[in-house]
């Protein structure tokens, strides 16, 4: 199986806030390497501020990387001029965490889903309407609701709209930036099952960004663990979950709540494990 996405030495720096010349820029992503196989899911995990979302956005060139190489299906994304990058956008899409902010409240669902079609494909209005109705049905929403606005839907339904919008132009790579973190647990399960079904149906490749290891274990084929902008460990999901090699990965796993009181019998030892994982970075 060949890699659809290959990232080498990715760096993203932000200027220091202070005007002092001696203060170094903030390095949010520090020279990481990633490989995402076709049809597979690579999860990037880590605590808040670890550089996960910055990595995803830099890969799509929603923000510009400071250094490194990003190869998508053999194409060096960082070297593409704006016009060619815009043409490539239909093959790379994103599902955002905050569906309330990602969906324009002034636009109806029909208009939200028609926009990527207008930008990337030449279709008649009838063909657009047919594609929109079909996609709404695939994500479990009523195709008759195209005249409704985002505020008329629940959080889980809005996330389904976000997924539908990302898939309207049949992308190959979808970056999923904490796509279920704002949802109730029962709704999370529904959306995750939907995403797996859509991956199988369309042959999608996911770059799945999350801090929730239980979600990652369900979704991912492989995992990359990030902390403070660094890639500290990567490998098959089963190995990361059962045989973590890095102290930080062990600390993340130790912090996952377990519905068994006996697991927390030695709370002091558990807290020490979590602290040691963070302190040894």
N, C-alpha and C positions, 0 to 999 in steps of 0.2 A: 504493500500500500504506500503511495507517494504522499508527501506533505503538500497540502494546498497552501499553507502559510508557513514561512520560515523567517524567523526574526533573529538577528545576530547583533550583539553589542548595543542594544537599544538604550539610549540615554535621553532623559528629559530634565532640563534644568530651568529653574525660574530665577529671575533676578532677585538679589537680596533686597529686602524692604528698606533697610538702612542705607543712607547715603554714604556711609563709610566705605572707602576704597578697599579697606582690609577685609571686609566681610565677604565671604565666598557665597556664590549663588546656591540656592536650595536645589539639591539633586533629588528629584522625586522618583526617578527611575535610574538605576545605576548599572548600565551595561548588561542587560539580561538577554538570554537566548531562549527562544521558544520554537517548537515545531508542532503544528496542528495537522494531523492526518485527515485526508478526505473522508467525509461521512462520520467522523469521530467528534467527541466532545473533550476539549481540554479545559479544565477548570483552573482558574487562578484564585487562590485563597490567601487570606491574611486579614489582620485586624484593620480597623479604620485608619487611614493614613499610610498604609503600606505601599501604595502606588498601583493598586490593581486597576482602578478606573482610568488613571492617567495612561497606563499601558494600553488599555483597550482603545482609548480615544486617539492615542498617538499612532497605533497600528492602522486605524481608518483615516488618518490625517485630518481628524476633526481638530486636533491641535498638532503643531509641527514638532517633531522630535528634534533634539539637539544633535544627536549623532546616532549612527547605527544603520543597519540595512533591514528593510522590510520587503520580502519577496512574496508576492501573491500570485500563485500559478505561474511562476517564472518571470513575473513583471516586478521591476524595482519601483515600488510605489513612491518612494521619496524622490525619485528623479523625474516623475511624470509632470509635465506642464499641466496647468489648470484645466484646459479643455479635455485632455486625455483622461485626467483623473475624474472629471465629471462623468465622462462616458463609462468609466469603470465602476462608478458608484452603485449601479444596479446589481452588481455581483457581490457587493459587500454592504450589509445593512446592520442596523443596531436596534435593540430593544432597550429602552431606558428604564431606570429604576422608578422614577417619579412620573407615572403616567398622567397625573394631573397637570404637570408642567410641560410634558412632552406633546400633549394634544392641545392645539389652539382652541380655546373655549368658544371662539366666535365662529368656528367652522363646524358644519354638520359632519356626521360620520361619512356620508357619501363623498363630501368634498375632501376630507382628510385622506380617504383611500384613493381617490381619483388623482390626487396631486402627484404621487410618484409615477403613475401611468402617463400623465401629461408630460412629465419631464423626460421620461426614458423610452416611451413607446408611442408609436403613431396609431391610435385606435379611434374608431368612431365612438360617438356617445353610447350607442347601443352596445358595442363591444365592451366599453368601460363598465357600463351598468351590469353586464353579464359577469364580468370578472369580479366586480365588487360583491355582487350577490353570492357568487360561488365561494369567495374567500370568507365572507362572513359566516356562511354555512359551515365551512371547514373548521372555523375556530369556535363554533358552538353558539353563534349569535343569530338572531332573526334577521334575514335579509331585508325584511320590510322596514327595518329601523334606520335606514340610511338618512332620514330627515331629522333624526334626533341629534342632540348635542352631547358632548362628553359628560356634562354635569348630570345628565339624566340616566347615567349608568353607574353601577356599583364599581368599587375599586377593581375587583376581579374582571368585570366586563370591560373596563377601560384598558386593563392590561391585555386582554384578548384583542381589543381594537389595535393596540400598539403592535402586537405580534402580527395581526393581519396586514397592517400598513407596511411592516418590514418585509413581508413575504409577497407583496403585490407584484413585484418585478422579478420574482423567482431568483433570489440571490443564491450564491453558493456558500458564502460565509456570513454567519450572523453573530455579532457580538452581543451577548446578553449581560447587561450591566445590572447586577442585583435585581433580576426581573421579578422576584417574588418576595423580597424582603419586607415590603410594605403591606403584604396581604395576610389575612388570617390563615392559620395552619390548614384548615380544611380546604380553603380556596387555593392555597399554595399547591396542595396535592393535585387538584384538578388542573391547574395551569401547567404544572410540571409534566403530568401525564399527557396533556395536549401537546406540549413542546416535543416530547419524545415521539408521539404519533406523527407529528408534522415532519420531524427529522427523518423518520423512516419513509414517509410518503414522498418527500421531495429530495431526499438524499442530502440533507443539510449538514454543514460543518459548523459546530458551535464553539465559540470562545466564551466560556461561561464564568462570569466574575461573581464571586460570592464570599461571604464570611461564614456562612452556615455549612458546617461540615456534613450534617445529615443530608442536606439538599445536594451537596457535591457528591456524596457517596452514591446517591440515587441516580444522578445525571451523568457523571463523568466517566470517561474511559481512562484518562490520565489527568494528573494534577501537578500544578506548579505552585509552590508555596513562596509567598513574598513577605518580606518584612523590611520596613525602612528603605524601600526602593530596591532591595537586593533580592535575587532569587536564591533562596537558601536550600531548596530541595525540590526535586521533580522526579516523576516516575509513574508507573501504572497506578490507578486509583487503589486497587486492592493492596498493593505494597505500601503505599503511603498510609493507608488507614490501619493496617495491621502490623507493619514493621517500619515505623518512621525512624529515620536515621539521625535527623537533626533535632537538637534540644528544643528549638522553637516549635517545630512540628509536633513534638510530643506534648509541649505545653498547650498548643491549640486543642489537641485531642483531649487532654486532661480537663480542659475548661468546658467541654460539651456536657450539658446536663444529662444525667442518666436517671430514668424513673425507677430507681432501686435504692432504698435508704442504706442498705449495707455497703454500697459503693462509697458512701461518704463517711464511713466509720472513722477513718483517719484523715480528718479535714486539714490538719496541720501539714501532713506530708503532701497532700494534694496541692495546697497553696504553695508549698516550697517548690514543687515540680513546675508549677506555672511561672513562679518568679525566676527560677533558674533558666528556663527557656528564654525568657525575655532578657535577662541580664547577660547571657553568654553570646548575644548577637554582636 
